[in-house]
Amino acid sequence: MLSTRKLVLGLAQKRGLAQLGIRRMATVSDSPLDKKVRQNNQEDGNFINYKKMSENLAIVRSRLNRPLTYAEKILYSHLDDPHGQEIERGVSYLKLRPDRVACQDATAQMAILQFMSAGMPSVANPTTVHCDHLIEAQVGGPKDLARAVSINKEVYDFLATSCAKYNIGFWGPGSGIIHQILLENYAFPGGLLIGTDSHTPNAGGLGMCAIGVGGADAVDVMANLPWELKAPKVIGVKLTGEMSGWTSAKDIILKVAGILTVKGGTGAIVEYFGEGTNSLSSTGMGTICNMGAEIGATEIMLICVQTSLFPFNDRMYDYLAATKRSEIGDFARVFAKELQPDENAEARLLFYQIYDQIIELNLSELEPHINGPFTPDLATPISKFSEAVKANNWPEELKVGLIGSCTNSSYEDMSRAASIARDALDHGIKAKSLFTVTPGSEQIRATIERDGQLATLEEFGGMILANACGPCIGQWDRKDVKKGEANSIVSSYNRNFTGRNDANPATHSFVTSPDLVVALTIAGSLHFNPLTDKLKDKDGNEFLLSPPTGDGLPSRGYDPGQNTYQAPPKDRASVSVAVSPTSDRLQLLEPFAAWDGKDKLDLPILIKTKGKTTTDHISMAGPWLKYRGHLDNISNNMLIGAINADNGEANKIKNFTTGEYDAVPATARDYKKKGIPWVVIGDWNYGEGSSREHAALEPRHLGGLAIITRSFARIHETNLKKQGMLPLTFIDPADYDKIQPSDKVDLLCTELAVGKPMTLVVHPKDGKSFEIKLAHTFNAPQIEWFKNGSALNTMAKSA
């Protein structure tokens, strides 16, 4: 006899699903989906494939037999194998075929260098590179840009020539921030994009599923491998009501960040829905998705929340039309049924909750917020902020107000900010604090210059910075306070961890809307609430600032400004990639050596790490940023932050050949010079944090064979496999304690086989040898990576 649950589910399949508005994919044969619509105005041969997406969805629907969220629709419509792919949220690893790849200049260097070593003549998927990370804010846009072009000339030349060689679109320095450029030119509803920056989700403002990844993942897609992603959970945010007055789209994500915290969105996609979404501009939605990267992010774990997105609506169509992409908007309207969650997806379907969690926000009741300091999830409504400043003894004087960045530099943002500045100027007052403006793109800069907002912000006291990341990522040569001096700054950025903006750990950095930044900058104090507090004009008369006003889109259209885009040439065969053999910032990669087919005996343990060993411990960022294109130079930071279990110190290990203590990279180099492979013994969750491919490249480059741990962070484990290393785990985690840093080991590499353990023979310095069994997660294709020396070697061999 059938159980009650099975009977109810059976009835749902026959009757209930029809009531939920689910159709059986008539779109598969819809002729309008056969239309060829270009993904963007820059590329001729890349088209939006709604028909293929529709066909994949039909297959998945027949298997799952339940309503789908919009996030699921995008992911499942991009499955490499919709028939055979296991699909369980939070469990399965999806193999996906993204529509596009985008790289910022800091990460693009190693990504392209790796791609070059695969021996392919062209990227297999549409790719762009954006020069935005290497421009330091100092004295103002034009001079800062000129200095950056001079300092980074060889990097920019390499990127420009390699992009031309391998059919990659290149946006030169001054173009703008990657995420703003993507929204203006490449994002389209229903698309799947991966970008080598954690705030890639900005494209969710146009209904695109855009996810930040590491360079190794980008290379996979560039080289036509499927991209792997753990099937995310889906958090629904239902928006009702409508904003007014001082409340802006930024306040939605500030509020959500306060609810979910920096841990609450880990491994999830945040999907917004409800009638409240219709009152938001497309760029406002982009702001929300952009800062959504902070829900599930910590300073060392930057890519935990997968992305955020909004369903397609008329506001997105308006933005597409304004950016000369009406044809995409028209095509999206044809496919609109699938560019939103299924009807009643937010409702409970019998025993199955379509969203893993639902948050409801009434925008009519939402108050402006300020988040921070030191973390983006400490959310305080403006009505209680002054009280919080006093209670926590935060520095009351506002030293600097900063608006713009990839998060808040739209035409709407700048218009609203300029309206507040004009109100102050009309009363005879200007900014009391230092004030900076970062246009998100050359198009925004040129448009607000033409329409007068830029002049207003300059008259108000603003320094106009380059169209680049600048202070948001720490590229700020700040002079107004000394390092270690406690002070407060307020920005419209997305991330405010300790020392992030100016490298001063005593700076109290707060994030809020551009509107509140400008208002607080006028007062010069954190105690000012523009909704209730009055200012004094030039004559000493009190007045209340008027609420901000501004157009979501420019009435005269966008001014593109200077053309900074380089399209790949028709004839790419004659292009030579510019890399000087004497450069200390760029280095062509030599293929790693293939495995010789033998077991490896009498190996030293380079270091036995104790406690956390994150990718930041393995390959630090900060001053090492400039060496991201030079593997040998950046390898000088390998494991310098890891704690040696032998002495409790960092970057101090014993060289068994000399008996002397030295730095980890120096010791590894000495072993490599002497032809001695080595292994690392690691603790729990080795390699957690940002998916930094250098953390896997460096050990391989310096002669490492295996990393043996209690457990791995999965992304780092995969990255090690891609570089031809052996990431192995103790079957019995207690075996970690049996190995001493001075021991030698034999690793029986010939035992490597799918689903079978490997043997580690340990030779203590004083004592009898013993065996330890090690586990691994290699599948058959990945074993070929090891045999050939790396995944790229395998690709090159196939080519």
N, C-alpha and C positions, 0 to 999 in steps of 0.2 A: 504494500500500500504506500502511495506517495506521501511524503511528509507535507505538512501544511505549507512550509516555506516553498517547496518545489511546486506545489499546486498553484500558489499565488504567483510565483515567477512565471509559470506556464501561462497563466491567464494574462500576465503583463505582456508576454511575447505576442499573444494573439490579439489582445484588445488594447491594453493600456498604452503601449508604445505609440499607437496611432493617435491617442489623445494627447500625447506629448509633442505632436507636430513633427515627428521624424519621417522624412520621406525616403524612399528607397532609390535614391540616386538617379533620378531621371536625367540629371546633369551629364551623365556619362555620354549620352548621345546628343546633347544639346549642340546644335551647330554654332551658336555664338561663341562657344568655348574654343572652337577651332581657329578663331581669329588670331593673327600674329600681331601682338602688341609688344613693343620694345620695353625692356625693363627701365630704361632711362634714355636721356637725350644724348648721352656721350658715346654709347656703344651701339653699333648697327646690328650685330648678329646675336644678341642675347635677348630672349623673349620670355614673357611671363607664361608659365605653362599651367593654367588653371585646369585644363582638361586632364592632364596627368594627375594633378592633385585630386580632382574629382574621382577619377578611377581608383586611386589608392584608398580614398575615403570609403568608397563603396565596398571594397574588400574588407576593410577594417570594421565597418558597420556590421557586415554579415557575421563577423566573428564575435564582436563584443555585444551586439544587440542591446544597446543602451544609449541614452543621450550623451553627447560629447560636449565638453567645454570648448571654447574657441582655441585655447592653447593646445588642447589635444588634437583638434582638427588640423592645425598647422603642422604639428610634429608628425602625426600619423600619415598625413598626406605627403610627407617627405621621406617616408620609410624606404630603405633600400630593398627590403623584401616584405611587403605588406602581407603576403600569404603566410610566411613562416615565422615572422618576428614575434617573439614572446612579448606580451604587453601587460605589465603589472606595475602600477605607479609605485615609485619608491623602491622597486626591486629589480626590474628588468633593465638591461642595457640596450638602448635603441641604436640601431645603425641607420644613420640619416644621410640624406643627400642635400646639403644646403644649396641655396640659389647663388650665394655670393660669399666672398671673403673680403675683409677690410683690415688693413694693418696700419698702425701709427708708426712713425719713423724710428722710435727707440726699439720696438720689437720687430719691425720689418727687416732690420739688418740681418739678424741671424736666421729668420724665417726664409729669406731669399737665398742666403748662403747655403742653407740646407737644401732648399729646392734645387739650386744649381747642381749640387752633387748627385741628384737623381738622374741627371743626363737627359731631361726632357726639354724639347725645344720651346714649349709654351705651357703656361698654366692651363689646367684642364677645366677650371671653373672661373667665372668672372671675378677679378681681383683688383683692388685699388690700394694705393699707399698714400698716406697723408702726413705731411711734415708739420707737426704741431707741438711736439714734446721738447724740442731742443732749443727753444727761444726763451731766454731769461728776461724777465721784466726788470727794468732798471731805471731808464729815464724817459721812456715814451716809445710808442709804436715804431715809427720809421727808423730811429737810431738803434733801437733794440733789435729790430729785424736785420738791419745791415750788419750789426755785430755778429749775430747768430749765423748769417750766411757766410761771413768770413771765417768764423771759428769752425763751423761744421761743413766747410766746403767739400771736403773729400767724402763725407757721409752723404751729402745731398747729391754729389756727382755720381756716387755709386748707386744710390737709389734711382736716380733719373735714368741712368744708362741700363741698369738691370731691368727696370720696369719696361723700358723700350725694347729690350732684348726678348723678354719673356711674356710680352703681350699683357702688361699690367698698366692700368690707368694711374697716372702720377699727379698728385696735387702738391705743388711746391710750397716752400715756406712762405707764409703770408696768406695762403688760401683760407685758412681757418681751422677750427678744431674738427677732428675726424667725425664726431657724432653729429655736429651741425651740418657738415658737408653731406653726410649720408642722408639726413632727413631732407635736405634741400634737393638732392639729386638721385639717390639710389633706393631709398626705402619705398616699398609698395605693399599694400594690404595682402596679408596671407603669405608673404614671403618668409623664408628662413635664411638668416644671415649670421655668420660668426665673425667676430672681430677681436683683434688682439688687444683689447682694452676692456676693463671691467665695466665701463659705463656705456658699452655698446647697446644696452637695452633702450637707449634714447629713441631708437627707431620704432619702438612700440607706439609712439605717438601717431604713426601712420598705419597701425594695425599689423606691423611686422613682428615676427618672433626673432629678436636679435639678441645674441648671447655672447658674452665675453669669454674668451678662451686663451690658452697659451699658444706660443708660436708653433709648437710641435703639432697641435691640432690643426692649425691653419695650413701647415705644410701638407698634411694628409689630404685635405680637401683640394688644395692647389694641385696636388699630384694625382687626383681622381680616386682616392681611397674614401670609403664611407666614414663619416664622423660618428663617434660613439658618445652617447649621453645617457646617463642613468635616468630612466623615465621619471620625470619630476612629479611631485604632488602639485595640486593646484589650489591656491588660496583665492577665494573670491572676495572682492571688495565691491559691495553694492552701494552705488551713489544715488542719493535722492536729493531733491531740493535744488536750489540754485544759489551761487555765491553772489555777494554784492559788497560794495564799500571797499574796505582795506583787505578783504580776504582774496587770496589768489590760488591758482593751481598748486603753487609750492606748498601751501598750507595743508593740502590733502596728503602729500607724501610725508610732510613733517609730522602730521598727526598719526599716519599709519606706521611710521618708523617708531613713534613712541609706543604704539600698541604692540607691534610685533617684536621690537627690539632688534639689535644686531644679530640675534641668533634665531629669531622666530621664523624667518623665511628660508632657512637653510634647506637646500635641495628642492625648492619649490618654484613654481611660476605664479606670480601674482597677477590675477586677471580682474580687470575692472568691468563692471556692467551696471545696468540700471539707467533710469531716465536722466539722472544727474550727469552722465557722460556727454549728453547732447549739448550742454551749456558750456563745455570746455572747448577751447581752441585746440587745433591739432598740435601746435607748439606747446601749449599748456600740458597736454597729455604727454608730450615728449619729456617735459620737465619731470613729471611724476615718474615716468618709467626710468629716466636717467638716474634719479636719486634712489630708485628702487634697488640699485646695486648695494645700498647700505643695509638693507634688511637681510641679515645673514652674512654680513661682512665684518671682519675684524681687521686690525692693521696688518696681520700676516695672512689672513684668509680672505682674499679679495673676490673670489668667484664662486661663492657658495649658493647664493640665490641665483637661479638660472636666468630669469628675466621677468619683466612686467610688460603687459600689453593691454590695449583697448580694442574693442570690436570696431569694425568699419562703420563710419557714419558720415553724414553730410558735411561735418566740419573738416573731416579728412579730405573729402572731395574738393571742398573749397581751397584747401591748402595745395592740393595737387594741381588744381587749375591755376592758382596764383604762381606756382613754380613751373608753369608751362608743361604740365603733364596731364592735361584733361583726358587724353586718350586712355591713360591708365585708370583714371577715375571712372570713366565710362565702362571700362572692362570690369572693374571691381563691382560696379553696380549690377552687372550681369551675374556675377558670382556671389552677390551679397548674402544670399541665404547661408552660405558656408563661411562667411567672414564675420560670424558672430556665434555665440553659444547656441546650441539647440534650444528650442522653446522649453521653458520650465527646467532648464539645466540647473538652476539654483534651488529647485524644489527637491524634496526627498522622494526618490523613486523607490517605493517599497522599503527594502532594507539597505539600499545603496545610496550613500551621499555623494552626489556628483562632484561637489567641491569638498576638499578635505577640511576646509575651514571657511567660514563666511564672516566678514566684518561689514557692518552697515554704518555709513556716514551720511548724515543729513547736512548737505552743504549750506542750507539756509541758516543752520545753527553753528557752523564751523567758525572758530575764532582764529585770527592770525597767530602763528606760533613762532617761537625762536628755539632752536635746538642747540644743545651743548652746555658747557664747553667739553672738549676732549673726546666726545663721542657724538655721533649723529642721531642717536636715539633718545637722548635726554630732552624730551619735548615739554616746553612750557608755554602756555597761552600768554599772549601779550598782557592780559589783565593781571597776571600773577608774576610776571617776569621781574619787575622792580623788587618785589618782595623776595624773590629767589636770589637776586643779586646781593641783597643785604644779608639774607640768611646764610649764604655760602661764602660771603666775603670775597666775591669776585671783583676784580678791578672795575671801578665804576666809570672811569673816563674811557670813552671810545677813542682809540688811537687812529684806527683806519677803518673805513667802509669800502668794500669791494663788490662791484656788481659785474655781471657778465658770466663768462665761462661756458662750457658746453651745457650746463644745466639751465641757465637763465640768461640767454642773450638773444632772444627772439625779437622781432619787430614790436610785438605786443609788450614784452618786458621793458624794452628801451623806451617805448612811448609812454608807458605808465610812470617809469622812473623820471623821465623828462618832465612830465606834467607836475610832479611833486617839486622837482627842482625849479621849474618856472614859477610855481606858486610862491616858493621862498624868495626867488629873485624879485618877483613883483612886490614883495614886502621889504625889499632892500637888504636881505640877508643871504649868505652863502653857506657852503659847507664849513662846519667848525672843525671837523676831523679831516685827516687826509682822505682822499677819495680817488678811487681808480675805476676805470671802465674797460672791460675786456670784450670787444665784439667777438661773437662766435664764428664769424666768417667774413670774408671780403664782401660778400653780397649784403650782409647786414650792415657792415661798416659804411659801404657806399650808399645804401638806401637811407640810413639815418643821417648821413652827412647831407644828402640831397634834400631830405624833408625837414632838417633843422634840429632834430633831437640831439645830434652830436654837438652842435654849437651851444645848445642850452646846457648840456652836461659839462662842457668845458668852461663856460661862463660861470657855472655853479662852483667850479673849483676842481673839476675832474681831470685826472691824467689819463689820456687815452692810450691804452697799451696795445701791443700787437695782436693780430688775430691768431691767438695761440693759447695754449693751456696756462702758461705763466704761473702766477701765485697759487692757483688751484692745486698744482702738483708739486709745489715747492720751488719752481723756477722764478724766484723772487729775490733780488739783491736788496733786501730791506735795510734801510739806514737809520730809521727814526728811533729805534730802541736798541739797547745793547743785549747781547745774548744772555739769558738768565734773568732779565728784567721782566717782572710780572706786568702784563698789560692785556687789554681786550681789543679784539678785532671782530667785525661782523661782515659776513660775506653772503652772497647768493649762490655759493658753491654747493657741493654735495657731500664732501668728506672733511672732517675737522679733527682727525686724530692728533695726538700730542706731537707738536713740532712739524706737522705736515706742510703747512703753508710757508713758514719762514725759518724752519730748523731751530726755533727757540722753544724749548720744552715749557717755558713759563708763559708763553702766549696763550691766552684764553680765547679760543676761536669758536665763534657761534655762527650757525647757518640759519638763514631766513629768506624771505622773499626780497627781490630788489626793492620793492616798495618800502619795506621796513628798514632796509639798509640805508636808503636815501634819507628817510625821516630821522633815523637815529644819528646819521652823520650831520644833519642840520643842528641837532641838539648837542652832539658831542658827548652824550651820556647814555648809559644803559638804562637809566631810570625813566626815559621818555617814552610815553605811550601816545602816539599820534591820534588815537581814537578819542582820548579824553583830555590830554594835556595841551596847554596853550604855549605858544612861543611869543617872543617879543620882536616886533618889527624894528626897522632902523630908527624909528621915533620913540620906541619904548612902549608902543601900544600892543596889547595882547591880541593874538589871533589863533584860530584853530586851522591847521592844514586841511585843505579840501581832500576828500578821498581821491585816489589816483584814477585817471581816465586814459584810455589809449585804444587804438585800433588793433584788432587781431591781425589784420593784413593791410599792407599799404594800398591806399586807394589808387595810386598811380603805378602800381606794380613794383616789382623788385628791380633795383639797379644792380646788375651783376658786378660792377666795378672792374678792376683789372683782371684780365684773363690769366690765371695761374695754373691752368690745367694742361698737362701734356698727354696727349693721346698716343698710344703705341703706333709707330710708323707702319706703313704697309709692307715695306721691305725691312724685315728685322734681322735677316741673316748677316748683314754687313755691320751690325751694331756691335761695338766692343765694350764690355763691362769695365768700368773704371775702378781698378783696385791697385794701388801702389804696393809693390813688394816690401817697401820700407815703412809702410803705414803702421802706426801703433793703435789705430782705431778699427781697422778693417783687415780681415785675413781670409783668403779663400780656404775652404775646407778641403782637406785631403780625406779620401774615403778611409774609414777605419778598417783595420786588417780583419780578414775572415778568420773564423775559428779553424785551428789546425787539425781538428778531429781527435785530439788527445785529452786525457785527464790532466789536471793541473796539480802538481805535487809541491809540497814544502813551501806553501805560500805564506808570507807574513800578513799579520793583521795591521793594516795601516793605522786604524784607530777603532777603539770600541767606544761608541758614544753612549752617554748616559742621559736619560730623560729626554725632553723634547729635542728633536732634530728636524726643524722645519726647513722648507726651501730657502728661507732667509738665513738660517744657520749654514746651509750647504753652499749657497751662492748669494751673498749679501747684495743689496741694491745700493741706494745712496750714491756715493762717489764712484761706484763701479759702473754706473749707468753708461758712461761714455765708452766703455769697452765692450758693449753688448755685440758689436760686430767683429770682435777680435777674440777668438776662442782661447788662444794661448795667454793673452794678457789677463782676460777675466778669470782664467783658471787660477790666478794667484789669490783668489778669494775662496777657493774650494775648502769647505768645512772649517773655515777659520772661526766660526761662531759655535761649533759643536763642542760639548763638554767631554773631555777625555775621562773615561771611567777609571783610568789608571791613577790619575793625580787630581781630578776634579777641576782641571784648568782647561781653558780654551786655547787652541792653536799652539799646543806644546806637547809633542809626542816624541817617542824614542825611536831613532833610526837603528834597526837591529844590526846593520852592517858597520856602523861606526860607533855605536854605543852612546852617541850624543843626542841631546834633545834639540828639536828644531820645529819650525812651523810645519803645519800639515802639508801645504802645497810643496814646500821645499823638499820634504821627505819623500813625497810621492814622485817628484821629478827625479830625485836621486835614484829611487828604485827603477823608474822607467829607463833612465840612462844606463843602468846596470842590467837591463833586461829581466827584471823581477816583477811579475804580475802581483797584485795584492787584492785583499778583500777588506771590506768594512763590516763590523758587527754593530747593529743598531738596536734601539729599544722599541717601544710601542709607537705605532702610527708614524713611522719614519717618512719624512717628506711631505708632511701636511703643509697646507698654505697655498700660496699662489702657484699656478701650474707653470712654473718657470723652467723652460727647457734647459737652461744653462746648468741647473742643478743636476741634470742627468748627463749632459754633454761633458762637463768638466771631469768627473771621475773617469769616464771612458777615455778622454783625451790624455789624462795623466797616468794611464796604465792600469786602471782598475778592471777586475774581472767580475766581481760579484758584490752585491750588498745583501747581507744576511741579517734579518731582523726578527723581532717578535711579531711585528705587523707593519704593513705599509699603508700610507694614504694612496688610494687607488690610482689617482692621476699620475703621481710620481712613479709608481710601480710600472705603469704603462710606458711612461717616458723613458725609463731605464731600458725596458725591452726594445724600444725603438732604436736606441743607440747601441744595441748589441751587447748589453750587459745582462747579468743574471740576477734578478731580484728574487731572493729566496727567503722563506720564513721557517722558523723552528716549528716542527709539528708539536713539540712540547715546549711552550714558551719558557719553561724553567731551565731549558738547556742554555739559554742566554747566560745564566749565572755560572755555568760550568766552564766557560771559555775565558781565559785570561788574555790581556793584550799582548803578552809576550809569547803566546803559543804560536805554533805553525800549524797549517792545515793542508789537507789534500782535498780537492773538490773533484768528484768523479763526474766530469761533464758528459762522458759517454752514456751516462744513465738518463740523460734528459729525454723524456718522452711524455706525451700527453697523459695527464692523470696519474703519473707515477712519481714517487718520491725520489730524491737524490741523496747521495751519501756524502757526508762531511767527516773526514777522519781528522781528529784533533791530536796533535802531538805536543803535550805540555812540555815546558822547558825542563821540568823535573817531575817525572812520573810516567805512567804507562799510557800508551795511546788508546783512544776510544772513538767509537763512531756515534754520530748524531744524524738523525733523519731530517731532511728538509723538504718542505712543500713548495710548490710553485703553481702558477696559474697560466702557464704557456698553453696556447692552442697550437695546432699544426702550422698555420701560416707564421705565427710568432716564433716558433722554433726555427723556421727558415731565416728569420731576421737574425737570430743568434749565429746560425751557421754561416751566413753571408757577411756578418760583421755589423749589420744595421738594417733597419727597414728601408732606408734610402738605397743602400747597396742592392737590396732585393729588388726594389723598383727599377734601378738602373740595369740590373741583370735581365729583368723581364723585358725592358725596353730594347 
